[in-house]
Structures are given as C-alpha cells and as structure tokens.
Amino acid sequence: MNPFSSGTRLRDMIRAIRACKTAAEERTVVRKECASIRAAISENDQDYRHRNLAKLMFIHMLGYPTHFGQMECLKLIASPGFPEKRIGYLGLMLLLDERQEVLMLVTNSIKQDLNHTNQYIVGLALCALGNICSAEMARDLAPEVERLLQFRDPNIRKKAALCSIRIIKKVPDLAENFINPAASLLKEKHHGVLLTGVQLCTDMCNVSSEAHEHFKKKCIDGLVKVLKDLTNSPYAPEYDISGISDPFLHIRLLKLLRVLGQGDADASDIMNDILAQVATKTESNKNAGNAILYQCVVTIMSIEDNGGLRVLAVNILGRFLSSRDNNIRYVALNMLMKAIALDSQAVQRHRVTILECVKDSDASIRKRALELIYLLVNENNVKLLSKELIDYLEVTDPDFKEDLTAKICSIVEKFSPEKLWYIDQMLKVLSEAGNFVKDDVWHALIVVITNAPNLHGYTVRSLYKAVQKAGDQETLVRVAVWCIGEYGELLVSNTGVLDVEDPITVTEADALDVVETAIGNPSSDLTTRAMCLVASLKLSSHFPACSKRVSDIVRHHKGSLVLELQQRAIEFNSIIEKHGKIRSTLVERMPVLDEATFSGRRAGSMPPSVSTSQGALPKIPNGVAKPTSAPLVDLLDFSSDDIPAPSGSGGDFLQDLLGVDISPSPSQVTSGTQKSGTDVLLDLLSIGTPPAQSNQSTLDILSPSQDIKSPVDVLTKLASPSPSAQTSTPVGSSSMLDLLDDFGTTLSFPVAETNGPTYPAIIAFESSSLKVTFNFSKEPGSPQTTLIEARFTNKSPNVYSNFVFQAAVPKFLQLHLDPASSNTLPANSNDSITQKLRVSNSQHGKKSLVMRLRINYKVNDKDVLEEGQINNFPRDL
C-alpha cells in the first residue's frame, strides 16, 4: 500500500513527518501527501474525505498552504452524518476565516444545522458560527441563534449566548433583538449558562444604550441577589476553586455591576452592601480570592461616590502591597494611581508601604511605585518624602538613578517651601547623581541662586565642599565653577555665613584649584571646559594675585583642537594682556534673572524670541557642527537676520547666564564691521547679548537672467559645492585679534558730500586665480538703493568659459542682477567681465550690506566653483 495514498491514516502521516531529520525531508513528505490529497479530491473520493481533511488540518498547523481543501469542508458539512459534520466544521473553523468568500456558500448549511433535531449537530453549528461569523452571516442567522437562547438543553443555551456575543459585535444594530432573551439568562441556575449570559449582557451594554438602560432598570436587583447567593453559597465541588465558589462567575458579575453602576447613584446604592460583603468575606491568601478582591476594588472605584467603600478598597490595595507576589503588588500600584484622583487621603495612609516598593528589587515595581510617590507628594510631606528618596538615591542601581533623579528634581522644584531648602536638596542630588541631571534642571538651579543674594556665600561654600567630595559629577562641577566664577570673593572672605553651616577657610589659590582641576579633567566635556575658561577670566579680576596663573591656564588652551576652546582662550588672553582696564567691567557679576520668565520659557508658555520651522535648535558646540533647522542659511553660512536682539530678561538664559555658546541661540549676530568696538568685544566673549542663529532660510538668490525668490528656486540654484571648490576669506575683513586690538578706535568712512555720496572701491573677493572688485554709486533721492559694478579679473594663464556669477543676501535686502558683459573671461588679466547689481536695503542706516557670492566657470572642460562672503562693504551703504 502506498504510504501516501488516501487511505493512509492520520497517525501514519504524523509519524512520517516527525521522522524527518531535515526541513527538506519534511517538505518532501508534505508535498507528496498534498499531491495524494489533491488526487483524491479530483476523483471525488467520499470514503476518505474526512481523513484527508484531518490531514489537511495538521498540514495547515505546520504552516503549509491548504487552500485547495476548502471546498472539502463544505462537502463534509453538507453530509448527513455527525462524524463527517464534526470534521467539516472543525476544518471550517481552522482553514477558513470570515474574510473568505467561500464562507458565503456555507451559510445555508449552517442554517439547516441550527434547526437540526440532533442537539449535537446544533452545537457544532453554533461553535462554528461563534468563531467565523461575518456581518452578512450574522444578519442571516441571528433569528435562529436568538431562538436557541431558549433551547431546552443548557449546553445549547450556553453556546447560543457565546454565539450571540459574536453577532452583536459584528452587527451592533442587532443587540436590541437579544435584550429580553439575554435578561432571561440572568435567572439561570446553571452556572455555565449564567456565566455566558452575564458576559452577553456586559457586551450588549457596551454597544447599545437601550440595552444598558433596560438592564439597569430591571436586572440590578437580580444580579445583586445572584452575587449574594454565590458569596454565601455552601461548598459545591463542581464550582469550587481554592475554597471559593466559582470565582469566574464572581468576576463576571462584578464587571457587569460596574458597567451598570457608573454614573448612576441609585444603582450604586443598591450594590453597596453586596460589594462590602464581597470585600470583607473573600479570603486573600489564594489567587482566586485576590482576583475577586481586585475586581471588587475596581468596581467600587468606578461606581458613584461612597467614602466608606473607597477607604475599604484602598485598604485592600494596601494589603496587596504587602504581598510577596510581584504581580499582585504591581496591579495594586496601578490601581492606587487611579484611586488618588478619588480619595488621596486614603492612599496617603499607605505612603510608607509605597515608599518601600520604590526600593524593591523588581524594576517594574520600582518605576510604578516612584510614579505613585510623585503623585502623593504635597506641601505637607515634601520634606519627608524627598529625604527618603534622596537617601535611597545613594544606594540605588545605576539603571534606576536616571528616573529617580528626574522625579526628585521635579518634586523639589515643584513643592519647595523655601530657597535654602531647595538649594540644599539640589546640591545633595547633584552630589549623588549629578551625571543624570538634565540641563534644564541645573539651569533652573542657577537662576534660583541668582535670585537669592543672601544665600550667595552659603551656596558657593556648599558647592566648594561638595565638589571636593564628588568631583566626578559633571553637573555639580558646572554649577560649582559658575558660582565660584561669580561669587569667588564671597567664598574666600566667608561672607554671609549662616547659622546652619560650619565656617571653612578657602584661599584664592584653593578657589582657582577647583576651576583648574575641572578644566584639566580628561572626562570634562566642552560645556564644562568653556565654563571653566569664563570662570578663570572672572577670577583673574576678583583675585589679581592669581592673574599669572589664570594667564597660564588660558594660554594653555590657545592651541586646543576644539575650536570653541581655542577661540575663547585667544580672546581671553588678549583681554588679560592688552585690555586690563576694561576687564573688570567685562567680567562683572551677572544680573539677577527673572524666575517667572525663565519658568514660563521652560514650560513653553512663552514663545522663543525667534522660532524656526523645525522647532528648537539642537545643542551643538560652536564650530563643531551646524543645526539643521535652516539648511539654506547653513549652505550660505550667513549669520545675520533682521530679527532684533531680545532684552536681557527675554533672551536665552543659558547663554546670558553662563556666557558659553554651546547651543545656537535665536537672537541676532551681525558682521564685525557693523558693530562698535564694545559690541564686538561683548559678542566675542558671549557676554550680554548672546550669539544668534539665522531664523529663516528666506534669502533672495538671483541668477544673471532672472530673479529667484522662492525657497525651492533658491535650493535649485544652490547646488552642493564640488570637491574642487575653493573658499577664500575676503580681503579687508579684520581678524578676531585685530578687532580686540582696535577696540575703542574710531572707524573712518567717507563723508557724504552735498552733490551726492562717494564710496571707495573694495576688493570683494580674491583667490589665487580670480579677483572681484566692487565699485559703488547711489541714485539721487534714493539712499536705500546702492548700484554696484562688479568687475571680474582672471589672474591665471587659462581662459575661463561659461562664467556665471551668483549672489545671495539676507531677507532685509533686495537684490537684482543685470546680465554680465560676457561669459568668457580672458587669461592673465588681459580683460575683465563686468556685471551690474542693484541692492535695496530696507534697514538702511541700521544694518550694513552683507552678501554671499558664488562663481562658476570651466577651466579645460572642468567645472570650478568658488564662493565667499563679503563683509567689508562701506558702512553707510
């Protein structure tokens, strides 16, 4: 006999498949068996049809396609015998789902079987319909299922109730047809029928308001009686689980009572007594009892107000917290978080137990308990709870420190009774977990410190002592360095000593040691080192005896590979060596910052002074990378805009406070030739008005032939520079040190005459191969418009072809380019190309011209791109 013929028994096929040692062998066996089944299907083999379908179901469970056997299911369902129907319905539920079109063909067979005289066949049809019923089948077969809810056999009634649940979920409009039959099921004595009837009523209440009202008016008394009988019922072995009579029915009844009692005070009053009885009589030493108690608590918290019951429910949850089972404690914590909104005082009584859960070894319980403690904190218990949490912070796992630190900082800031206590708690957190404190938290701490002048001495001394013990905490070091830079003289002179502190002796050298150690620490990041440089500059003014040591620290960083540190070191060194007279003015103490304004900006209630289309700018060190919020501005590298600089109280507090340019700030930056010497120096030091990032990528970029005003055109015209592109610094732009050396000097510009202003020509751009010269003139009666004649000269021995000049300006300028005189530039400066530009300045008298240029040409059939920025326009243009 062929081992894969139709007559092969199911067990033989399973044995053959299990004997396969590789997946390839298994596929071979399955493929041969499927071929045999297909042959039997095509021959209409009725003797082995049920066996073939059983094999297909096993093959389907292995994950192989069996769609070719779907029609066999329908044929077996249409068979008169029970064994064939049983296999057919089983295959129907396993091989098909409600999305299959084949399912439409079986509706009539199911309808006939629902009316069959054999109750077992009726049961098969109900099981199949309850599993794969579609909306169309539900509408066609609902009357038969509704009739079967009153069938004489309880098993059929139970299956009909389960099938009804599927029908009303598929077609909610049919729920009203099942209201009365479902209500009659609530009077059943058979627990199986009663359980399914309660679930049917619960689902009907969720989909039909009419059913909800009907059950609320006519069924609550009956449900309360059933639950009471069930709670007080004697031992029944067929329903008993761990000494509790039918806990599943308990839970279903409680869920239905919760649905019916929500928002209805009368209904809630009816069920109060039985809920109290269930809560007090149910034992909690078994899981079944705990499940009933939890569901009882959920019901009590959901129905209308009853203070006594809610206290009882919270006490049950408190008992759950003392359980050894982590699952029970977790669900108790979840429920207590919901109970706080209803009765916070009852939850407060279990504060100690909840606090112990914060120290639990299970991570999920720790996090949930921490969230619950956060909700429990108020003005009365903040000191006690924060002390416990900070004490636990010392011994907690590193993985949990970040969450715990964030919650403690939020609690201390939100419920702080006084500034002294706030500063003390924050210093403890910074000492224990400073590396986990977020930037906005220590920024807020510095703002509070500036607003507490009577605590400046105490704070800087506390920070000095803390940083001696916990110098590895980066955020603590930052705050300490900032305060020593601002209030170093108070540290040395022991000014403002409070009664609660012990006096200490700190010399000027000791104060500078903290800064020097921090800046020399290899683990210190850019922010910390930049703050140390600022602090050292300030200490050189506070402590003249340490000036030489500060100079050595600053000079050491003049060769730093980090541009930010190198720039600051060069600037500060120039101040120390050449501008000692103004040093004390530059490094005077920071003004007090408005706490309300800072808090509003931090919370997002106050809009930033300059917004970008993509939200807040990322924190990127100056000179390392550029933000992505304004790609066109980055491409052109402009750093000026027409947004006025905000006032000191409305600007970026971090920039104003720390003087460290770590993240781009939405305020104004102009070129060096547009500022007085004082503005330039303050900008270089990041003191006063912080540096800015351009607001919008809305620059007018014009081709020689037409105006381009839309951002799309701008991006189209500005392709990425080729590898051969060269950028040259414009001749005439002053270096950083020149600006400092020329501080206080008066810049001389041509004076306008009565017959019209005249301006000197400038070299706008010059490289090794190209020179661009600008000549200026003004139209009579239009001072805001400047006429520019650009002259391009080729310094190389090669002829430049396809010569194209492009320019871009900020949005407060309007630019128009006339066509160039030629697109070929002769070699060796023999001739030149001229092109006229017209620039209109809407901020004439307030802002000078600035321009970015790009020049494209071909040399020996190779494309060349040169670009640069022009900052040396005459001031009065």
Disulfide bonds with the S-S distance in Angstrom:
none
